[in-house]
Amino acid sequence: MEITNFLTTILNQIQISDIFLALLGLFIVTYIHEKLTNKGPTIWPIIGMIPSLAHHFHEIHEWNTKALEKSGGSYRVKGLFGGFRGIMIADPSKIEYILKTKFKNFPKGKYYRERFGELLGNGIFNSDDDEWKEQRRIATSEMHTTRFVVYSLRTMQSLVHDKLLKVIEKQVNSSKENTMDLQELLLRFTFDNVCVAAFGVDPGCLALDLPEIPFAKAFEEATEYSLFRFLVPPVVWKTMRFLNVSKERKLKDAVKTVHEFAETTVKNRKADSNKPRGNKFDQDPCDLLSRLIKMQDQQQTTKFSDKFLKDFCISFILAGRDTSSVALVWFFWLLHENPSVENKILREISEVVLAQRAKYKHEQSNSNIVFQAEDLEKMIYLQAALLESLRLYPSVPIDFKQAKEDDVFPDGMTIGKGHRVLYHVYAMGRLKSIWGEDCSEFKPERWFKDGQFVPENQFKYVVFNAGPRLCVGKKFAYTQMKMVAASILLRYRVKVVEGQVIVPKVTTTLYMKHGLHVSFQPRQLGGE
């Protein structure tokens, strides 16, 4: 009784101002502790890093680069009410630790998978552990075959010459203003290309009138709305999903269209596999979906459900659609800003063209030049320029893993179970500690030593991921980018329209926020 009376007396004497001052004192003490112990951006009590992120949202990648430079390559992150705990890193040794040394303890994790769950299901891009391992084995065994390499090259040649260059030629000859959004054009190209490779179906995005294709539009919307989930707290998008409103309702509709298309394609491919064909090409289709179906028919022990086939191919489209097109857009802009690099690439292309003419012993006009695999392999400086472009503007600027169990990095930094490890690919390409004092320069020469092209350590250059999850489509992507770049540069000067604001869009893919409007000016190259 006496204790109760004592507490009642104390509570009656406490004023609201006292409570406010106590909380303010706690806030200040916690803030000072964070400033002294955390090398990175300020983590405020309760509200975490929200003020810093909000203030720097539109320049988030540059801000993170400075923060990582200042903190020595890693700092802790914390969201609202202590949510989203983890670390941000740009340290090659830590990246090797999570992507190779302790690979099994750092999967994509639930946080990532649930955000892409509706669109990708359990496809290779959205799976972990044994499920991922099996899909990785299948993808590697098929994509690295001579059959698929030849098929993918042939489809690239066809799309570049029969579609992409035709669209550009029409634009050049148009009586209207000779400008177009290069980003949109290349997104159309890579979407058609990857659909042909994955499904054996050309959606027709690169038809001369550049039509709106329902499947392509739905896929783009589904991707955008899925990525939105990474930018807001889970309670926001989960509530929207429960109520079926706003972006979540649009995501549901878009995913339905994508899945209906994919399901229909799977059924048609299965039906086609049982039909006799009149020629060798039709009898042995080489797209991934057809190869998976044939693998199942040949190996009676291998059974793929329709859902597996659908998820597998949709994941492949997502992985291949944006990365190459976005990389090429930044590449062409960098060439515009660095004409000396463009001139070196043009000289290299000219040498390849002259060698091709000598090989076939007859004159070919530039319009008839079709680059073969051996031609692209000779374009070493072009490849270095593409690598350099991706170093400065990686298509996926930030990636992350989620710790399954508590862990400790080699330098003693700890990471708790369930916490995320974000590795900032964009920042890594701009840190002096990794690339030297000239890290901000577009300098393809850095990829050569003693006149020989020398690739960098994959954990220093994480553009295509690294370790066991190194992108299986890396060779496909480089072939595609070199084919497009060389074919366009041979025929046209790509002139960027002056006065544009060139900044990245704040999302998980490094699009140009406003696109890239260019004009194409015909040129003669290679002694034509």
Secondary structure, 3 states (H helix, E strand, C coil): CHHHHHHHHHHHHCCHHHHHHHHHHHHHHHHHHHHHHCCCCCCECCCECHHHHHHCHHHHHHHHHHHHHHHCCEEEECCHHHCCCEEEECCHHHHHHHHHHCHHHCCCHHHHHHHHHHHHCCCHHHCCHHHHHHHHHHHHHHHCCHHHHHHHHHHHHHHHHHHHHHHHHHHHHCCCCCCEEHHHHHHHHHHHHHHHHHHCCCCCCCCCCCCCCHHHHHHHHHHHHHHHCCCCCHHHHHHHHHHCCHHHHHHHHHHHHHHHHHHHHHHHHHHHHCCCCCCHHHHCCCCHHHHHHHHHHHCCCCCCCHHHHHHHHHHHHHHHHHHHHHHHHHHHHHHHHCHHHHHHHHHHHHHHHHHHHHHHCCCCCHHHCCCCHHHHHHCHHHHHHHHHHHHHCCCCCEEEEECCCCEECCCCCEECCCCEEEEEHHHHCCCHHHHCCCCCCCCHHHHEECCEECCCCCCCCCCCCCHHHCCCCHHHHHHHHHHHHHHHHHHEEEEECCCCCCCECCCCCCCECCCCEEEEEECCCCCC
